[in-house]
Structures are given as structure tokens and as C-alpha cells.
């Protein structure tokens, strides 16, 4: 029941076309990355270890906007994960 322009726009966004240049696409990417950090990061670190997790976090952070990155550093994560995330995100 949606018009073609709306369907095309949604397709563009969910295919992540023009990431970094399209604010709607970037917002979706930031949201996906933040959901991962909130729901999957702790288990990933436990299962994969610090080295693999750090590589995944670097890739994740790189895809996020500066605003999304800043928001990630304010998430309510367990202290060990927040320290690890901060260290990886800031390159310390």
C-alpha cells in the first residue's frame, strides 16, 4: 500500500546505500551498531576473546557517525565492557 517513491526510499536505506552521505542511512547504521553494543557485545567478548572483539569493535565504530560514536561511549554497559569499548574506540 505504499507508493513507489516511499518503497524505493526504504529500499535505499535498508540496503545502506550512501552510508556516510545519506543521514537516514547513517542513522539506521548507528542504531544497528548501538543495538549490537547493547545486546551482543558482552557475549561476543566472552565467546571470541579480546583480540577478535577489538577488531570487530574497530570495524563497528568506523561505520558509525561521530554522534553515534559519542552515544556509544555513554551506553549503560557493564564496567569491564565499557572500559574495553572506550579503550578500543579511543585507540588507547
Secondary structure as UniProt FT lines:
FT   HELIX           4..14
FT   TURN            15..21
FT   HELIX           23..39
FT   HELIX           41..63
FT   HELIX           66..72
FT   TURN            73..74
FT   HELIX           79..90
//
